[in-house]
Amino acid sequence: MFKKLALAASLLCAAFVSVPASAQDQLRFSAGPPGGNWFALGGALAETWTQAGIPASSSTGGGVSNVVNTDRGKTDLGFSVTALVGAATKGEDPFKKAYDNVSVLANVYRQYTYFVMRKDYADKNGIKSVADIVEKKLPIRLATLKPGTSSEFVIRAAFEKGLGVGWKDIQGWGGSVSFASYSDGSNQLADNHLDCFAFSVGRAASVVLKIESQINVVILPVDKKILDAMTDALGTVTFEIDPSIYKSVTEPVPTIGDYTSIVVRKDLDEDTVFNLTKALWENKDTLQKGVKAVEELNPQEAIPASAPAHPGAVKFWKSVQ
């Protein structure tokens, strides 16, 4: 098998990165749901690594499931958010046990949490921030991405840890909580089947721009008590949504911040991970043409502070700092 892999790699290009003998025929990368940055970037990364002599394939996935499947060896790498990787290694919610075979290859770009609400609904109910939804006990029609995604994890945690309510509480006062893809959630919001669609994605999000082209919305600021509770519980940070990007944002909007990260099997050998990281960095310019947020990748932020990093990745990032 390894002779076959070495021959295949040499045929690709003599100048490509060499593949250590312990590498597989093809690395498996779990990306994200269709319609988002993760899905698009996952395919581009698999192609980049393959062209660099490290054959890889990409499939759909989710922030939580990618961590679990990487730990179990069902996949080799995948997208998640750094807070989830940290929670997994400690066995904290939503994980039922500690996972010790997961690590981070890189914090790739910043992850912003969006609470996108129909403007007519916000104006009618006097909603100025996320906390107003709970304080007013509104019968809101809320949606996020499916359970198992990092978006559902972050949105649910914001309500539970920051405001002390869960999905059943919202349903109990007449609201509804549903789960949708980016495209379905966008369309349901535009068609007035939803009042608020909440999710996490990059800084310049095409899904937000699409929603704004269909309907007038507001992007709700996240209250300080939620931000502080999330930082204490999960190690998230506070980012601001920039008014220069979206027409519905006229001043900086504080929100829950994290990083889209590449999670990798901890037992994948150091040389392979070093070369994967090297190929990621050297092809940054090409990758960011497809997903603009990749321009944020940098050696200073690439090594996470709240989750374990793979030694091969640490070795590379320190070599270019």
C-alpha positions as CSV (number, residue, x, y, z in Angstrom):
1,M,0.0,0.0,0.0
2,F,2.7,2.4,1.0
3,K,4.8,1.7,-2.2
4,K,1.6,2.4,-4.2
5,L,1.1,5.7,-2.4
6,A,4.7,6.7,-2.9
7,L,4.5,6.0,-6.6
8,A,1.2,7.9,-7.0
9,A,2.7,10.9,-5.2
10,S,5.8,10.9,-7.3
11,L,3.7,10.8,-10.5
12,L,1.8,13.9,-9.3
13,C,4.9,16.1,-9.3
14,A,8.5,15.6,-8.3
15,A,8.5,18.9,-6.4
16,F,5.4,18.0,-4.3
17,V,5.7,17.5,-0.5
18,S,6.8,13.9,0.2
19,V,4.3,11.7,2.1
20,P,5.6,9.9,5.2
21,A,5.4,6.1,5.0
22,S,2.7,6.1,7.8
23,A,0.2,8.1,5.7
24,Q,-2.9,6.5,4.3
25,D,-3.8,6.1,0.6
26,Q,-6.3,8.9,1.1
27,L,-7.0,11.2,4.0
28,R,-10.7,11.7,4.8
29,F,-11.8,15.3,5.5
30,S,-15.2,16.1,6.9
31,A,-16.4,19.6,6.0
32,G,-19.8,21.1,6.7
33,P,-23.3,21.3,5.5
34,P,-24.0,22.4,1.9
35,G,-24.3,26.1,1.3
36,G,-21.8,27.3,3.9
37,N,-18.1,28.2,3.9
38,W,-17.1,24.9,5.4
39,F,-18.5,22.9,2.5
40,A,-16.9,25.0,-0.1
41,L,-13.5,25.2,1.7
42,G,-13.5,21.5,2.5
43,G,-13.5,20.6,-1.2
44,A,-10.8,23.2,-2.0
45,L,-8.6,21.9,0.8
46,A,-8.9,18.3,-0.3
47,E,-7.9,19.3,-3.8
48,T,-5.0,21.4,-2.4
49,W,-3.6,18.6,-0.3
50,T,-4.0,16.1,-3.2
51,Q,-2.1,18.4,-5.5
52,A,0.6,18.7,-2.8
53,G,1.1,14.9,-2.9
54,I,-1.2,14.1,0.1
55,P,-4.3,12.5,-1.4
56,A,-7.5,13.6,0.4
57,S,-11.2,13.6,-0.1
58,S,-13.9,15.8,1.4
59,S,-17.4,15.0,2.6
60,T,-20.2,16.8,4.5
61,G,-20.1,17.0,8.3
62,G,-20.8,19.1,11.3
63,G,-18.9,20.7,14.1
64,V,-19.8,18.2,16.8
65,S,-19.8,15.0,14.6
66,N,-16.5,15.9,13.0
67,V,-14.8,16.0,16.4
68,V,-16.3,12.6,17.4
69,N,-15.6,10.9,14.1
70,T,-12.0,12.2,14.1
71,D,-11.4,10.9,17.6
72,R,-12.8,7.5,16.5
73,G,-10.7,7.4,13.3
74,K,-13.8,7.4,11.1
75,T,-12.3,10.5,9.5
76,D,-8.8,12.0,9.7
77,L,-9.5,15.7,9.7
78,G,-12.5,18.0,9.7
79,F,-13.9,21.5,10.5
80,S,-15.1,22.5,13.9
81,V,-14.8,25.5,16.2
82,T,-12.0,25.7,18.8
83,A,-14.4,25.9,21.7
84,L,-15.9,22.6,20.7
85,V,-12.5,20.9,20.5
86,G,-11.7,22.2,23.9
87,A,-15.0,21.0,25.3
88,A,-14.5,17.6,23.7
89,T,-11.1,17.1,25.3
90,K,-12.6,17.9,28.7
91,G,-15.7,15.8,28.2
92,E,-18.0,18.8,28.6
93,D,-21.4,19.4,27.0
94,P,-22.4,18.4,24.3
95,F,-19.9,15.5,24.7
96,K,-20.7,12.7,27.0
97,K,-17.1,11.8,27.6
98,A,-13.6,13.2,27.1
99,Y,-12.0,12.6,23.7
100,D,-8.2,12.2,23.7
101,N,-7.5,11.6,20.1
102,V,-8.4,15.1,18.8
103,S,-6.2,18.1,18.3
104,V,-6.1,21.3,16.2
105,L,-4.1,21.7,13.0
106,A,-5.0,25.4,12.7
107,N,-7.3,28.2,13.7
108,V,-8.2,29.1,10.1
109,Y,-10.4,32.1,10.4
110,R,-12.6,33.9,12.9
111,Q,-16.1,32.7,13.4
112,Y,-19.0,35.1,14.1
113,T,-22.4,34.3,15.6
114,Y,-25.3,36.0,13.8
115,F,-28.8,36.4,15.2
116,V,-30.6,37.6,12.0
117,M,-34.1,38.9,12.7
118,R,-36.8,40.2,10.5
119,K,-36.9,44.0,11.0
120,D,-40.7,44.2,11.1
121,Y,-40.7,41.6,13.9
122,A,-38.0,43.4,15.8
123,D,-39.7,46.8,15.5
124,K,-43.1,45.4,16.4
125,N,-41.8,43.8,19.6
126,G,-39.2,46.4,20.6
127,I,-36.3,43.9,20.3
128,K,-32.9,45.6,20.7
129,S,-30.7,42.6,21.7
130,V,-30.7,38.8,22.0
131,A,-31.7,39.0,25.7
132,D,-34.9,40.8,24.8
133,I,-36.2,37.6,23.3
134,V,-36.1,35.9,26.7
135,E,-37.0,38.9,28.9
136,K,-40.1,39.5,26.9
137,K,-40.8,35.7,26.6
138,L,-41.8,36.2,22.9
139,P,-43.5,33.5,21.0
140,I,-40.7,33.6,18.5
141,R,-40.2,31.4,15.5
142,L,-36.5,30.7,15.8
143,A,-34.3,28.4,13.7
144,T,-30.7,27.4,13.7
145,L,-28.7,24.7,11.9
146,K,-29.2,21.0,12.7
147,P,-28.0,19.5,16.0
148,G,-24.5,18.2,15.6
149,T,-23.4,21.4,14.0
150,S,-21.2,24.0,15.7
151,S,-24.0,26.6,15.0
152,E,-26.6,24.7,17.0
153,F,-24.1,24.2,19.8
154,V,-23.2,27.8,20.1
155,I,-26.7,29.2,19.8
156,R,-28.1,26.7,22.3
157,A,-25.2,27.5,24.7
158,A,-25.8,31.2,24.4
159,F,-29.4,30.7,25.6
160,E,-28.6,28.1,28.2
161,K,-25.4,29.5,29.7
162,G,-26.1,33.2,29.1
163,L,-29.8,33.5,29.7
164,G,-30.7,30.3,31.6
165,V,-33.2,28.9,29.2
166,G,-33.3,26.0,26.7
167,W,-35.2,25.1,23.7
168,K,-38.1,23.6,25.7
169,D,-38.4,26.9,27.7
170,I,-38.8,28.9,24.4
171,Q,-41.4,26.3,23.2
172,G,-43.1,26.5,26.6
173,W,-44.0,30.2,26.3
174,G,-45.4,29.7,22.8
175,G,-42.3,29.9,20.6
176,S,-40.9,27.3,18.3
177,V,-37.4,26.1,17.6
178,S,-36.6,24.4,14.3
179,F,-33.5,23.3,12.4
180,A,-32.7,24.2,8.8
181,S,-29.9,24.4,6.3
182,Y,-28.5,27.8,5.4
183,S,-30.6,28.1,2.2
184,D,-33.8,26.8,3.8
185,G,-33.4,29.0,6.9
186,S,-32.8,32.0,4.6
187,N,-35.9,31.3,2.5
188,Q,-38.1,30.7,5.5
189,L,-37.1,34.0,7.0
190,A,-37.8,35.8,3.7
191,D,-41.2,34.0,3.4
192,N,-42.2,35.0,6.9
193,H,-42.1,31.5,8.2
194,L,-39.4,32.4,10.7
195,D,-38.8,35.5,12.9
196,C,-35.1,34.9,13.6
197,F,-32.4,32.7,12.0
198,A,-29.3,32.2,14.1
199,F,-26.0,30.6,13.1
200,S,-22.2,30.9,13.2
201,V,-20.1,31.6,10.1
202,G,-17.3,33.8,8.9
203,R,-16.8,37.6,8.8
204,A,-18.2,38.3,5.4
205,A,-21.0,35.7,5.1
206,S,-22.7,35.1,1.8
207,V,-25.7,33.7,3.6
208,V,-26.2,37.0,5.4
209,L,-25.8,39.0,2.2
210,K,-28.4,36.7,0.6
211,I,-30.9,37.3,3.4
212,E,-30.4,41.1,3.1
213,S,-31.1,40.9,-0.6
214,Q,-34.5,39.3,0.1
215,I,-35.8,41.2,3.2
216,N,-35.1,44.0,5.7
217,V,-33.4,42.5,8.7
218,V,-31.5,43.5,11.9
219,I,-28.5,41.7,13.3
220,L,-29.0,41.6,17.0
221,P,-26.2,42.5,19.4
222,V,-25.3,39.8,21.9
223,D,-25.6,41.1,25.5
224,K,-22.5,41.4,27.7
225,K,-23.9,38.9,30.2
226,I,-24.2,36.3,27.4
227,L,-20.7,37.1,26.1
228,D,-19.2,36.8,29.6
229,A,-20.9,33.5,30.4
230,M,-19.8,32.0,27.1
231,T,-16.2,33.1,27.7
232,D,-16.2,31.6,31.2
233,A,-17.8,28.3,30.1
234,L,-16.3,27.7,26.7
235,G,-13.3,30.1,26.2
236,T,-15.0,32.0,23.4
237,V,-14.1,35.6,22.7
238,T,-16.0,38.8,21.7
239,F,-15.9,39.9,18.1
240,E,-17.7,42.8,16.4
241,I,-19.7,42.5,13.2
242,D,-18.3,45.3,11.0
243,P,-20.8,47.9,9.6
244,S,-18.8,48.1,6.4
245,I,-19.9,44.6,5.3
246,Y,-23.7,44.5,5.7
247,K,-26.3,47.2,4.9
248,S,-28.3,46.2,8.0
249,V,-25.4,47.0,10.3
250,T,-24.8,50.7,10.9
251,E,-22.5,50.4,13.9
252,P,-20.3,47.6,15.3
253,V,-22.4,44.7,16.7
254,P,-20.8,42.7,19.5
255,T,-21.2,39.0,19.2
256,I,-19.8,35.6,20.3
257,G,-16.5,35.0,18.6
258,D,-14.6,31.8,18.0
259,Y,-12.4,30.3,15.3
260,T,-13.1,27.9,12.5
261,S,-10.5,25.3,13.1
262,I,-9.2,22.2,11.4
263,V,-9.4,19.3,13.8
264,V,-7.0,16.4,13.2
265,R,-6.4,12.9,14.7
266,K,-3.9,13.3,17.4
267,D,-2.3,9.9,16.4
268,L,-1.7,11.1,12.8
269,D,2.1,11.2,12.5
270,E,3.9,14.5,13.0
271,D,5.5,14.7,9.5
272,T,2.1,14.2,7.7
273,V,0.5,17.0,9.8
274,F,3.5,19.2,9.3
275,N,3.1,18.8,5.6
276,L,-0.7,19.3,5.7
277,T,-0.2,22.5,7.6
278,K,2.6,23.6,5.2
279,A,0.4,23.1,2.2
280,L,-2.5,25.0,3.8
281,W,-0.3,28.0,4.5
282,E,1.5,28.0,1.1
283,N,-1.9,27.9,-0.7
284,K,-3.6,30.5,1.4
285,D,-3.9,33.0,-1.5
286,T,-5.6,30.4,-3.7
287,L,-7.9,29.2,-1.0
288,Q,-9.1,32.7,0.0
289,K,-10.2,33.3,-3.6
290,G,-13.0,30.8,-2.9
291,V,-13.6,31.6,0.8
292,K,-12.5,35.1,1.5
293,A,-12.3,34.5,5.3
294,V,-9.2,32.4,4.8
295,E,-7.3,35.7,4.4
296,E,-7.4,35.8,8.2
297,L,-5.2,32.8,8.6
298,N,-1.9,33.8,10.3
299,P,0.8,32.1,12.3
300,Q,0.1,34.2,15.4
301,E,-3.6,33.1,15.8
302,A,-3.2,29.6,14.2
303,I,-2.2,27.8,17.4
304,P,-5.3,27.7,19.8
305,A,-5.1,28.9,23.3
306,S,-8.1,26.9,24.6
307,A,-7.6,23.5,22.9
308,P,-4.7,21.2,22.2
309,A,-2.7,21.6,19.0
310,H,-1.1,18.8,17.1
311,P,2.7,18.8,17.5
312,G,3.3,18.6,13.8
313,A,1.1,21.8,13.3
314,V,2.8,23.6,16.2
315,K,6.2,22.8,14.7
316,F,5.2,24.3,11.4
317,W,3.5,27.4,12.7
318,K,6.4,28.2,15.0
319,S,8.8,27.8,12.0
320,V,7.0,30.7,10.2
321,Q,6.4,33.1,13.0
